[in-house]
Amino acid sequence: MPLDALRAPGAILLVSTYELGHQPHVLASALGFLRRAGFEGDALDVSIEPFDEGQAERARFVGISVPMHTALRLALPLVARIRALNPACHICLFGLYGSLNADHLLRAHGVDSVIGGEIEAPLVALIEALNAGDDRPVPGVARLGAPAAPHLARLDFAAPRRDRLPALDRYARLLHQGEERVTGYVEASRGCKHLCLHCPIPPVYGGRFFTIPREIVLDDVRRLVAAGARHLTFGDPDFLNGPTHARKLVQALHQEHPALTYDFTAKVEHVIEHAALFPELARTGCLFFVCAIESSSDTVLANLEKGHTRADIFRALGIARAAGIALRPSLVAFTPWTTLDDYLDLLDVIRDEGLIDHVDPVQHTIRLLVPPGSYLLDRQAIRPHLGALVEAELAYRWTHPDPRMDALHRAVSERVERAIQAEAEEDAAVTFEAVRALAIQARDGSASATEMPAPRVDPHRRKPPRLSEAWFC
């Protein structure tokens, strides 16, 4: 690569394949760091934009964001396509799932480098080194034959740069009380203090988390509001890892933008631990939060080391309801330890607690993912069920001891996919009853369960706030 080649127009291209239906904050942050270092980068979000072969051919450096399993699965064919168009460019994958699969990506997919953890500083350092013709190892950057640990030093944050990204109104919106609101996506912290075994964050962050300076977040929000945002999603793995930071931030946010609403994600144990904070969250505009309930089985929760119990789920629901904030559960509905009775019990909890409209139907299909590096691999409980690492799937296969559960997973996944892909998306209550009928049939072996009459659904019922795109990892 010629010296200073990466300062030429179009030389740096950053790509997002999937970021939960939101405008890709990872790219905005990386572009901000690059601009501060004197580099201009282009951005491409192939989740909503067509792949631009011209951009790929011109680029000398292509960075692809892979924060989750789905993003990485979508990135791999893109890597092959870019490599065919532009054999000489440097291809870097950055994000959680890049770290977890670094060896395979470098060895089998023609990827030149992988960055994990707090990716922006190593990304800039790598681009500076390539631009200067320096081939020496860059801390935090893994290369073939030169592994590197995720970068976990605190960053000097730069303001995210969103001017190269698609317009905000092309992304997921808040659906609330019959209206749609343009939604922005920000981060107030990264990493997580907790070590839940099924989560991809602990193997990369090792229990560390970093707050982003309040002024950086508020400045980013100002730009989002100017771009039309009327609602925010805080994309932190757990917004309440730093409760004081969260409280001060939403207070400042509400003072400056009193009509702006928001949502976040939090663990059950944090909801209970910080119950006194929830009235303040409601007062400052919180409409709902995603809560990692995962299962109603104490056995499953213990095997995942979630840090909460079945009884705690009901305590968290009570706290949310008392504050007037909707709780939207996330689930790991299928694990090696989930029995048919467990699955039906979870559905009963959802029905009996009035949560059918609070659960995105895709959550009923979520199957435990065991990627390379997963903390689950160190636990004896999963070993009887665990198969080989399937590199093409970027995960270890596992088999349920009850074949009916694997068959149920396939049936539920097919049914939910049909519901989501229908021309007019199926009512969540109809999908729920269909899923429940499949579970009853699997348990009882009776075909009559699937012939139950369609549930009576009130299409005008009041539904809780949600985003227009259901997320999955």
C-alpha positions in Angstrom: 0.0 0.0 0.0 1.5 3.4 -1.0 2.4 5.7 1.9 -0.5 8.0 3.0 -2.9 6.1 0.7 -5.6 5.8 3.4 -6.1 9.6 3.4 -7.4 9.5 -0.2 -11.2 9.9 -0.7 -12.9 6.5 -0.6 -9.9 4.7 0.8 -11.6 3.7 4.1 -15.0 2.0 4.0 -16.8 0.9 7.2 -19.6 -1.6 6.8 -22.6 -2.7 9.0 -24.6 -5.8 8.2 -27.0 -5.8 11.1 -27.4 -3.8 14.3 -30.8 -4.7 15.6 -32.7 -2.5 13.1 -31.0 0.6 14.4 -28.8 3.2 12.7 -25.3 1.6 13.4 -23.9 3.4 16.3 -20.6 1.3 16.0 -19.9 2.9 12.7 -20.8 6.4 13.9 -18.4 6.0 16.8 -15.6 4.6 14.7 -16.0 7.4 12.1 -15.8 10.0 14.9 -12.5 8.5 16.1 -11.2 8.4 12.5 -12.1 12.0 11.8 -10.3 13.2 15.0 -7.2 11.3 13.8 -7.4 13.0 10.4 -9.0 10.3 8.4 -12.2 10.4 6.4 -14.2 7.2 6.1 -17.2 6.2 4.1 -20.0 4.0 5.6 -22.3 1.4 4.1 -25.2 -0.2 6.0 -26.1 -3.3 3.9 -29.1 -4.0 6.1 -31.0 -1.2 4.3 -28.6 -0.2 1.4 -27.6 -2.1 -1.7 -24.0 -3.3 -1.7 -21.9 -0.8 -3.7 -19.3 -2.6 -5.7 -17.7 0.7 -6.7 -17.1 1.6 -3.1 -15.6 -1.9 -2.4 -13.3 -1.7 -5.4 -12.0 1.8 -4.5 -11.4 1.0 -0.8 -7.9 0.1 0.5 -9.3 -0.7 3.9 -12.7 -2.2 4.7 -13.8 -2.6 8.3 -16.9 -4.7 8.9 -18.8 -4.4 12.2 -19.7 -7.8 13.8 -21.3 -7.1 17.2 -23.5 -10.2 17.2 -23.8 -13.7 15.7 -26.3 -12.6 13.0 -24.1 -9.8 11.9 -21.1 -12.1 11.5 -23.1 -14.7 9.5 -24.2 -11.9 7.2 -20.6 -10.6 7.0 -18.9 -13.7 5.8 -20.4 -13.8 2.2 -19.7 -10.1 2.1 -16.0 -10.7 2.9 -15.8 -13.2 0.0 -17.4 -10.7 -2.3 -15.2 -7.8 -1.4 -12.1 -10.0 -1.6 -13.1 -11.1 -5.1 -13.6 -7.5 -6.2 -10.6 -6.1 -4.5 -7.9 -8.7 -3.6 -5.4 -6.1 -2.3 -7.5 -4.3 0.2 -7.1 -4.9 4.0 -10.3 -6.4 5.5 -10.8 -6.0 9.2 -13.6 -7.4 11.3 -14.4 -5.7 14.6 -16.8 -6.5 17.4 -17.7 -9.2 19.9 -18.2 -12.0 17.5 -15.0 -11.1 15.7 -13.1 -11.8 18.9 -14.9 -15.0 19.6 -14.2 -16.4 16.1 -10.9 -14.7 15.4 -8.8 -17.8 14.6 -11.4 -19.1 12.2 -11.9 -15.8 10.5 -8.1 -15.2 10.0 -7.4 -18.8 8.9 -10.4 -19.7 6.7 -12.0 -16.5 5.4 -9.2 -14.3 4.1 -9.7 -11.7 6.9 -6.6 -9.7 7.5 -7.3 -8.5 11.1 -9.8 -8.8 13.9 -10.4 -6.3 16.8 -12.5 -6.9 19.9 -13.4 -5.0 23.0 -13.1 -1.3 22.9 -12.4 -1.3 19.2 -12.0 2.4 18.2 -8.5 3.0 19.4 -7.0 -0.1 17.9 -8.9 0.5 14.7 -7.3 4.0 14.4 -3.9 2.7 15.4 -4.2 -0.1 12.7 -5.1 2.4 10.0 -2.3 4.8 11.0 0.2 1.9 10.9 -1.0 0.7 7.4 -1.0 4.3 6.2 2.6 4.6 7.3 3.7 1.3 5.8 4.4 -0.1 9.3 3.8 -3.9 9.5 4.7 -4.3 13.2 1.9 -5.8 15.4 -0.6 -3.3 16.7 -1.8 -3.8 20.3 -5.4 -5.1 20.4 -5.3 -6.2 16.7 -5.2 -9.9 15.9 -3.5 -11.0 12.7 -2.8 -14.5 11.3 -0.2 -16.1 13.5 -0.3 -13.1 15.9 -3.3 -13.4 18.2 -4.2 -10.4 20.4 -6.4 -10.1 23.4 -9.5 -7.8 23.2 -8.6 -4.1 23.8 -10.0 -3.2 27.3 -8.3 0.1 28.1 -10.6 3.1 28.7 -11.0 5.2 25.6 -10.8 8.9 25.2 -14.2 9.1 23.5 -14.8 11.1 20.3 -18.2 12.4 19.3 -20.0 9.9 17.0 -20.2 11.0 13.4 -23.5 10.2 11.7 -23.4 12.3 8.6 -22.2 9.3 6.5 -25.0 7.0 7.6 -28.4 6.5 6.1 -31.2 8.8 7.4 -32.5 8.0 10.8 -36.1 7.6 9.6 -35.1 4.5 7.5 -34.6 2.5 10.7 -36.8 0.9 13.4 -39.4 3.2 15.0 -41.2 3.3 18.3 -44.8 2.1 18.0 -46.9 3.7 20.8 -50.5 4.6 21.2 -51.2 4.4 17.5 -48.3 6.5 16.3 -44.8 5.9 15.1 -41.8 7.8 16.4 -38.4 8.1 14.7 -36.0 6.4 17.1 -32.3 7.1 17.7 -29.8 4.6 19.2 -27.1 5.6 21.7 -24.8 4.0 24.2 -24.1 5.2 27.7 -21.8 2.3 28.7 -20.2 -0.9 27.3 -19.3 -4.3 28.6 -20.9 -5.8 31.7 -20.0 -6.4 35.3 -21.7 -9.8 35.2 -20.7 -13.2 33.9 -23.9 -14.9 32.6 -22.7 -18.1 30.9 -24.7 -17.8 27.7 -23.8 -14.2 27.0 -21.0 -13.3 24.5 -19.9 -10.3 26.4 -18.1 -12.0 29.4 -15.6 -13.9 27.3 -14.5 -10.6 25.7 -14.9 -8.1 28.6 -14.3 -10.5 31.5 -16.6 -8.6 33.9 -15.4 -5.1 33.0 -17.6 -2.3 31.8 -16.9 1.3 30.8 -19.1 4.4 31.0 -19.2 6.9 28.2 -18.8 10.5 29.3 -22.2 12.1 29.8 -21.4 15.1 27.5 -20.5 12.8 24.7 -23.8 11.0 25.0 -25.8 14.2 25.3 -24.1 15.7 22.3 -24.9 12.6 20.3 -28.5 12.9 21.4 -28.7 16.5 20.3 -27.7 15.4 16.8 -30.2 12.6 16.8 -33.0 15.0 17.9 -32.0 17.4 15.2 -32.3 14.5 12.7 -35.8 13.8 13.9 -35.5 11.4 16.8 -38.4 11.5 19.3 -37.4 8.3 21.1 -34.1 6.8 22.1 -32.9 3.2 22.6 -30.0 2.9 25.0 -28.0 0.0 23.5 -26.0 -0.7 26.6 -25.7 -4.4 27.4 -27.2 -3.4 30.8 -28.1 0.3 31.4 -28.1 -0.3 35.2 -24.5 -1.5 35.4 -23.7 2.1 36.4 -27.0 3.3 38.1 -25.6 6.6 39.2 -24.3 7.3 35.7 -27.7 6.3 34.2 -29.7 8.4 36.6 -27.7 11.6 36.0 -27.8 11.0 32.3 -31.6 10.6 32.0 -32.1 13.6 34.3 -30.0 15.8 32.1 -31.6 14.3 29.0 -35.1 15.1 30.3 -34.2 18.6 31.3 -32.9 19.3 27.8 -35.5 17.3 25.8 -38.6 16.9 28.0 -40.7 15.3 25.3 -38.1 12.7 24.4 -38.9 9.1 25.5 -36.5 6.2 25.8 -36.0 2.5 26.5 -33.1 0.4 27.8 -32.0 -3.2 28.7 -31.4 -4.5 32.3 -31.0 -7.7 34.2 -33.7 -8.9 36.6 -31.3 -8.6 39.6 -30.6 -5.0 38.7 -34.3 -4.2 38.5 -34.7 -5.5 42.0 -31.5 -4.0 43.4 -32.3 -0.5 42.0 -36.1 -0.6 42.4 -36.0 2.9 44.0 -34.7 4.3 40.7 -37.7 3.2 38.6 -40.1 6.1 39.4 -37.3 8.5 38.4 -36.9 6.6 35.1 -40.6 6.8 34.4 -40.6 10.5 35.2 -37.8 11.2 32.8 -39.5 9.4 29.9 -38.8 5.7 30.1 -41.6 3.8 28.3 -40.3 0.3 28.5 -37.2 -1.8 29.1 -36.0 -5.1 27.8 -35.4 -7.5 30.7 -33.3 -10.6 30.4 -35.7 -13.1 32.0 -34.5 -16.0 29.8 -36.5 -18.7 31.5 -39.0 -19.4 34.3 -37.2 -22.6 35.3 -34.9 -22.3 38.3 -32.9 -25.2 36.9 -32.2 -23.4 33.6 -31.5 -20.1 35.4 -29.0 -21.8 37.6 -27.2 -23.5 34.7 -27.0 -20.2 32.9 -25.8 -18.5 36.2 -28.2 -15.7 35.5 -28.2 -14.3 39.0 -31.9 -14.4 39.5 -34.7 -16.9 40.3 -38.2 -17.6 39.1 -39.6 -15.7 42.1 -37.4 -12.7 41.2 -39.1 -12.4 37.8 -42.4 -11.6 39.5 -40.7 -9.1 41.8 -39.2 -7.3 38.8 -42.6 -7.3 37.1 -44.1 -5.7 40.2 -41.5 -3.0 40.3 -42.0 -2.2 36.6 -45.8 -2.0 36.9 -45.6 0.1 40.0 -43.5 2.6 38.1 -45.8 2.5 35.0 -43.0 1.1 32.8 -43.6 -1.8 30.4 -41.3 -4.8 30.9 -40.5 -6.6 27.6 -38.9 -10.0 28.4 -36.0 -11.5 26.4 -35.8 -15.3 26.4 -33.5 -18.2 25.9 -36.5 -20.5 25.3 -34.6 -23.6 24.3 -31.6 -24.9 26.3 -30.4 -28.5 27.0 -32.0 -28.2 30.4 -35.5 -26.9 29.3 -38.1 -29.6 29.5 -41.4 -29.5 27.7 -43.1 -28.7 31.0 -40.7 -25.8 31.5 -41.5 -24.4 28.0 -45.2 -24.6 28.7 -44.7 -23.1 32.1 -42.9 -20.1 30.5 -45.8 -19.7 28.1 -48.3 -19.9 31.1 -46.3 -17.2 32.9 -46.4 -15.0 29.8 -50.2 -15.5 29.4 -51.1 -15.3 33.1 -49.0 -12.1 33.7 -50.6 -10.4 30.7 -47.3 -10.3 28.8 -48.3 -11.8 25.4 -48.1 -8.4 23.7 -44.8 -7.6 25.6 -42.9 -10.6 24.1 -41.8 -10.4 20.5 -42.8 -13.7 18.9 -39.2 -14.4 17.8 -38.3 -14.7 21.5 -40.3 -18.0 21.6 -37.8 -19.5 19.2 -34.5 -18.4 20.7 -32.1 -21.4 21.1 -29.0 -21.3 23.3 -26.0 -20.3 21.2 -22.6 -21.7 22.3 -19.9 -19.8 20.3 -16.2 -20.4 20.6 -14.9 -19.0 23.9 -18.3 -19.3 25.6 -18.0 -19.6 29.4 -20.5 -22.5 29.1 -17.7 -24.6 27.6 -16.1 -24.7 31.0 -19.2 -26.2 32.7 -19.7 -29.9 33.2 -23.5 -29.5 32.9 -23.4 -28.9 29.2 -20.9 -31.5 28.2 -23.3 -34.5 27.9 -25.2 -32.5 25.3 -22.4 -30.8 23.4 -21.2 -31.7 19.9 -18.4 -30.4 17.8 -17.6 -26.9 16.9 -19.1 -26.3 13.5 -17.0 -23.4 12.1 -19.5 -22.7 9.3 -22.1 -22.1 11.9 -19.7 -20.2 14.2 -21.0 -22.2 17.1 -20.9 -25.6 18.9 -23.9 -27.8 18.1 -25.8 -29.3 21.0 -28.6 -31.8 21.2 -31.4 -31.9 23.7 -31.8 -35.1 25.6 -35.5 -35.2 24.8 -35.8 -35.3 20.9 -39.3 -33.7 21.2 -37.6 -30.5 22.2 -35.5 -30.2 19.2 -38.5 -31.1 17.0 -40.6 -28.4 18.9 -37.9 -25.8 18.2 -38.0 -26.5 14.5 -41.8 -26.4 14.5 -42.0 -23.2 16.6 -39.3 -21.5 14.4 -41.2 -22.3 11.2 -44.5 -21.1 12.7 -43.1 -17.8 13.9 -41.2 -17.2 10.7 -44.5 -17.6 8.8 -46.2 -15.1 11.1 -43.4 -12.5 10.8 -43.2 -12.8 7.0 -46.9 -12.6 6.4 -48.0 -9.7 4.2 -49.8 -8.3 7.2 -47.9 -9.3 10.3 -49.9 -11.7 12.4 -51.3 -10.5 15.7 -48.9 -11.6 18.5 -51.8 -13.2 20.4 -52.6 -15.5 17.5 -48.9 -16.4 17.1 -48.7 -17.1 20.8 -51.6 -19.5 20.8 -50.2 -21.3 17.8 -46.9 -21.7 19.6 -48.7 -22.9 22.8 -50.7 -25.5 20.7 -47.4 -26.8 19.2 -46.0 -27.2 22.7 -49.1 -29.0 24.0 -49.0 -31.3 20.9 -45.3 -32.1 21.6 -46.0 -33.0 25.2 -49.2 -34.9 24.7 -48.6 -36.4 21.3 -52.0 -35.3 20.2 -52.7 -33.7 16.8 -55.9 -32.3 18.2 -53.8 -29.6 19.9 -53.1 -27.9 16.6 -56.8 -28.0 15.7 -57.8 -25.7 18.5 -60.1 -22.9 17.4 -58.4 -19.6 16.6 -58.3 -17.4 19.7 -60.6 -14.4 19.9 -58.4 -11.4 19.6 -59.4 -7.8 20.1 -57.5 -5.9 17.4 -58.3 -2.6 19.2 -56.8 -3.6 22.6 -54.2 -1.3 24.1 -50.8 -2.6 23.4 -47.6 -1.8 25.2 -44.9 0.3 23.5 -42.4 -1.5 21.3 -40.0 -1.0 18.4 -41.1 -1.8 14.9 -38.4 -4.4 14.4 -38.0 -7.4 16.7 -34.4 -8.0 17.6 -32.5 -11.2 17.8 -28.8 -12.0 18.2 
